[in-house]
Amino acid sequence: MAKKRKRKYSPGAGRDVESEMRRYKRGTARSGKGGRGGKVKSRKQAIAIGLSKARKEGKRVPKKK
């Protein structure tokens, strides 16, 4: 019988990344604390911001390397 694996990212973390990607696609995503930085220019950056927000909220996300 196949062994059941625990998911690496919680569903809530996925939703945070999803919402950040939506903001990136609309062009409203900004980097830095409180959105004081520049406009987010890459998909990777948007994903990283979403995961960072999820981490701060205590959702299950693997540690940064």
C-alpha positions in Angstrom: 0.0 0.0 0.0 1.3 3.5 -0.9 2.5 5.6 2.0 0.5 8.8 2.5 2.8 11.9 2.4 2.3 15.1 4.4 2.0 18.1 2.2 4.9 20.6 2.3 2.8 23.7 1.9 -0.5 24.3 3.8 -3.6 25.2 1.7 -3.5 28.6 3.3 0.0 29.3 2.1 -1.1 28.4 -1.4 -3.9 30.9 -1.2 -1.4 33.6 0.0 0.8 32.9 -3.1 -2.3 32.9 -5.3 -3.5 36.3 -4.1 0.0 37.8 -4.5 0.2 36.4 -8.0 -3.1 38.1 -8.8 -1.8 41.4 -7.5 1.4 40.9 -9.6 -0.7 40.3 -12.8 -2.8 43.4 -12.1 0.5 45.4 -11.6 -0.3 46.4 -8.0 2.2 44.1 -6.2 5.0 46.0 -4.5 8.0 44.8 -2.6 9.5 45.8 0.7 8.0 46.4 4.1 4.6 47.9 3.8 4.9 48.0 0.0 7.3 50.9 0.1 9.7 49.2 -2.4 9.5 49.2 -6.2 7.0 47.3 -8.4 7.4 43.5 -8.4 8.9 42.7 -11.8 9.1 38.9 -11.8 6.9 35.9 -11.1 9.5 34.4 -8.8 9.6 37.6 -6.7 5.8 37.6 -6.4 5.8 33.9 -5.2 8.6 34.7 -2.7 6.5 37.6 -1.3 3.4 35.3 -1.0 5.4 32.6 0.8 7.0 35.2 3.1 3.6 36.5 4.1 2.4 33.0 4.8 5.5 32.4 7.0 4.7 35.5 9.0 1.2 34.3 9.6 2.5 30.9 10.9 1.3 28.8 8.0 3.2 25.6 7.1 5.9 26.6 4.6 9.4 25.0 4.3 12.2 27.1 5.8 14.2 29.4 3.5 17.4 27.9 2.2 
